[in-house]
């Protein structure tokens, strides 16, 4: 297990992570630090715990919004898949109808040609 040093609100923390996850963890810490820094600028240094709590709530709100949007997009994808299936079925039906009309027309032409030969 790897250990990574991250900094949030000017304080360093050592955090354990799986091998190869250190850069991702550092990026997450930078993301959290941006929120904490922004909050500290707005409300002042009200203590690490409170700033981290508020930043955590902001991140949780962003996650909630993203999950809601993801659900909406998944529903839209399913709806589009349903429409696509319906269109494909209609196209198959239309194709079969066109083939039937062409067969009927071909039989008529053959009948007319046969009558013309007999005449």
C-alpha positions in Angstrom: 0.0 0.0 0.0 1.4 3.4 -1.0 1.3 6.5 1.2 0.7 9.9 -0.3 1.2 13.4 1.2 -1.6 15.8 0.4 -2.3 19.3 1.5 -5.7 20.8 2.4 -6.1 24.3 3.7 -2.3 24.6 4.2 -2.0 21.4 6.3 -0.3 18.3 5.1 -1.8 14.9 5.6 -0.4 11.4 4.9 -3.0 9.2 3.3 -2.7 5.5 2.3 -3.9 4.3 -1.1 -3.5 1.4 -3.4 -0.5 1.2 -5.7 -0.9 3.4 -8.7 -3.7 5.5 -7.2 -1.4 8.2 -5.8 -1.9 10.7 -8.6 -5.7 10.3 -8.5 -5.7 10.8 -4.8 -3.6 13.9 -5.1 -6.0 15.3 -7.7 -8.9 14.6 -5.3 -7.1 16.4 -2.5 -6.5 19.4 -4.8 -10.2 19.4 -5.7 -11.2 19.3 -2.0 -8.5 22.0 -1.2 -10.0 24.3 -3.9 -13.4 24.0 -2.1 -11.9 24.6 1.3 -9.9 27.6 0.1 -12.9 29.1 -1.5 -15.0 28.6 1.6 -12.2 30.1 3.8 -12.2 33.2 1.6 -15.9 33.5 2.0 -16.4 32.7 5.7 -12.9 33.0 7.1 -10.8 30.5 8.9 -13.5 29.0 11.1 -11.5 25.8 11.9 -10.4 22.9 9.8 -13.2 20.6 10.9 -15.9 23.1 10.0 -14.3 24.0 6.6 -13.8 20.3 5.8 -17.4 19.6 6.7 -18.7 22.5 4.6 -16.5 21.4 1.7 -17.6 17.8 2.1 -21.2 19.0 1.9 -20.5 21.0 -1.2 -18.8 18.0 -2.9 -21.7 15.7 -1.8 -24.2 18.2 -3.3 -22.2 18.2 -6.6 -22.2 14.4 -6.5 -26.0 14.3 -5.9 -26.5 16.7 -8.9 -24.2 14.5 -11.0 -26.0 11.3 -10.0 -29.4 12.9 -10.8 -28.2 14.0 -14.2 -26.7 10.5 -14.8 -30.1 9.0 -14.0 -31.8 11.4 -16.3 -29.3 10.6 -19.1 -29.7 6.8 -18.6 -33.5 7.2 -18.8 -33.1 9.3 -22.0 -30.8 6.6 -23.5 -33.3 3.9 -22.7 -36.1 6.0 -24.3 -33.9 6.5 -27.4 -33.2 2.8 -27.5 -37.0 2.1 -27.3 -37.7 4.6 -30.2 -34.9 3.0 -32.2 -36.4 -0.5 -31.7 -39.8 0.8 -32.7 -38.4 2.4 -35.9 -36.5 -0.7 -36.8 -39.6 -2.8 -36.4 -41.6 -0.4 -38.5 -38.9 -0.4 -41.2 -39.0 -4.2 -41.2 -42.8 -4.1 -41.6 -42.5 -1.6 -44.3 -39.8 -3.6 -46.1 -42.1 -6.7 -46.0 -45.0 -4.7 -47.3 -42.9 -3.3 -50.2 -41.7 -6.8 -51.0 -45.3 -8.0 -51.1 -46.4 -5.2 -53.4 -43.4 -5.9 -55.7 -44.3 -9.6 -55.8 -47.9 -8.8 -56.6 -46.8 -6.4 -59.4 -44.4 -8.9 -60.8 -47.2 -11.6 -60.9 -49.4 -9.1 -62.7 -46.7 -8.3 -65.2 -46.1 -12.0 -65.8 -49.9 -12.6 -66.2 -50.1 -9.7 -68.7 -47.1 -11.0 -70.6 -48.5 -14.5 -70.7 -51.9 -13.2 -72.1 -50.0 -11.1 -74.7 -48.1 -14.2 -75.8 -51.4 -16.2 -76.1 -53.1 -13.5 -78.1 
